Amino acid sequence: MPSSQTGSQTGSPTPRTQSPQPRNMQEPVLATTWDATMPVVAIGQSQTGELHVLDSQAPIAQRHAVIFGMQANDTLVFQGICDICMLKGTVRVYEHESSGQWDRVYSPVSHPLVSLQAQIRADGEAERDAEAQRMYELWAAKNNECEVVVAVRAVDCGLEQLGRVAPAYASLFTGSVAADSEQLVQAIGVPGMTPVRTVAAGVQVLQTPEDWAQALDQASTMPQRLDDEFEPIAPVYAVAGAQGQGKSTFSRMLVNRLVARFGRVFYMETDLGQSEFAAPGALALTLVSAPVLGPPFTHTGRTEAYHAAYMGVVTPKNDPDRYAACVQRLAQVYRDHVRSERARGAQAVPMVVNTQGWTRGLGLDLLYALCQSVAPTHFVQAYDPANSDAPLIDFATVEGCNPQVLWITGMSPDRVQGGDAGDAGESGRRVQRLAAHDMRTLSLLSLMYSARTAQGTAVWNMHKPLAARTPLKVPICDLVFWMGEEDVPPSQVLRAVNGTLVGVVCVARAPGAGAHEWSRDEIRGLYADGVSDQAAAALSEPGARMLLRSHVRARMGDDAGPVHVPQIVYGMPSLTATTFLTHALVRSIDVRSGHVHLVIPPHSPLAESPMYRVVGIVKGPGPSAFGIDVPVQAMLDGGFAERAMGASSGRHTAVRRRRAPMETNVGIQEAPYVSVEVDEGVGASAARARGGQTRRALQ
């Protein structure tokens, strides 16, 4: 099977002569090869922060960390969350070489479990921080000599408490300990991290297949091309393939490889429903400078996007033109950044583009448009060897684009240790297969419940419900209400927005060529008497229908007194003048005082500087039209959620659950905006929107 080819070639990869055989799905597979005879030192921490050695029989709950030795090529698979520091040697996690510094690793059972493979460091030992150095001294005092020494530290970040809000996801990071893993857990387990000796059917283990490793080596070590002026061309990597082929996992590994080489890398989100860094419903360009060591919901919205465009849907099928325009805009922002970096003599930052899994019909047309916009230098295509997929793109037909094509085999079940989905069996691991809507729910819950410590460490507060949080109070006149294609009468706009999830839009930091660049004084001037008619028009896309505030006030006359009227735009924000910042929940709207109450993520830049740059909110379509909505788990408080979501289904039971008061730490209340009553008859439920008459085979 060829590992690469030039863009002008269109032949499909050579099929395998011997396809890998699936494992016996009922037979547990050895995952951790760590030898239990290797030395182990358990570390405790006093109330003053002093580290000390614990007795080997001390309960796991008392452990602050565990230090243990490994031999070269030994593996350790675990479920949970922990900090890892290599005191000697190194391990690879998502192709990131961890050594010397603490790395937080997330290993939920919903995704392939993380596997640490010990390796001897050839270029000497890395510099350690104060705590890691103290741990190494405690280890050395025991006269332990090993090729590789690993320190695993317990973590209490709050994400493991996700089950308090959404009981269905309670076992993502915690599971029952299997009989064959009890000795392993007792030896090197810490609170929140459970080592796994064997895995059974359905439990996957994160591995880097051989052809993936070859493609990563080629993509991350290949010399940069030169342009006509003999200047290095910034590498652009586009990763494509059908759904379920492992594009996101490969992109994550590629990002870590490129961060190690270049220090920084841009990541372009083009999959509206399965975002990596941005929240669902947005296309974003994010600058990444740290390794990515977990699935998307562990870092959703943690970094403000360099530039983003909000669509508010999970698929581009209803508005492909705007989707293509958003991709083109993000590509232009990236090229402008590369041009400015070159002008000041800095190294160009590479970019990774993770494409959507829609590769047929209109989806393939959008992929062609994407390649035309981003002009990749490397095109990575995941394929299924059983089907011998042909190339998705014929680059001979794409003007000015001739990338190197790299082929990787899709991450099918027979290539993943553990095999197909099934019951946990003898291993005790509870398999939790998540659909696309579950992934979006996890990302939104992670976003809304996330926070940040004074040191900048990511944490989550699952104990404080959204209903108990202090909202941001924003004057209605200071906002533009973009309603998209929703045909809502102006008199009902506030009702339609209330209780929904909206996109917060601010003035772009990187305006396009020819676009007006707003200064700080101009932005502050927007709020002197609300957003002006001229500003609302300049911040909206061309052709949008607007109900200007001045016209409304003129019709009402001077005798109406002070009236709080928003700028209402039936369209979307301008892609050049604005950028998407974050999601927000419209908690309530006070018409008398003229304020909108927004519940925003605590770690958002909006929380630190509430009104700077913010100009409006975008109301996307409802869930029936593939829109983004508030997860029902977030509508229900933690204590009530378990009782409401876990009870048996049925119309009468559902009605009783809704009418029961919700016991929370903020008092007895009803769940706002939530109804689980089941109606009957024609027109009782929302009809699903159909985007045209496209045949099912082409969608």
Secondary structure, 3 states (H helix, E strand, C coil): CCCEEECCCCCCCCCCCCCCCCCCCCCCEECCCCCCCCCEEEEEECCCCCEEECCCCCCHHHCCEEEEEECCCCEEEEEEEEEEEEEECEEEECCEEECCCCEEEEECCCCCEEEEEEECCCCCCCCCCHHHHHHHHHHHCCCCCCCEEEEEEECCCCHHHHHHCCHHHCCCCCCCCCHHHHHHHHHHCECCEEEECEECCCCCECCCCHHHHHHHHHHHHCCCCECCCCCECCCEEEEECCCCCCHHHHHHHHHHHHHHHHCCEEEEECCCCCCCCCCCCEEEEEEECCCCCCCHHHCCCCCCCCEEEECCECCCCCCHHHHHHHHHHHHHHHHHHHHHHHHCCCCCCCEEEECCCCCCCHHHHHHHHHHHHHCCCEEEEEECCCCCCCCCCCHHHCCCCCCEEEEEECCCHHHCCCCCCCCCHHHCCCCCCCCHHHHHHHHHHHHHCEEECCCCCEEECCCCCHHHCCCEEEEHHHCEEECCCCCCCHHHHHHHHCCCEEEEEEECCCCCCCCCCCCHHHHHHCCCCCCCHHHHHHCECCCCEEECHHHHHHHHCHHHCCCCCCEEEECCECCCCEEEEEEEEEEEEECCCCEEEEECCCCCHHHHCCCCCEEEEECCCCHHHCECCCCHHHHCCHHHHHHHHHCCCCHHHHHHHHHCCEEECCEEECCCCCCCCCCCCCCCCCCCCCCCCCCHHHC
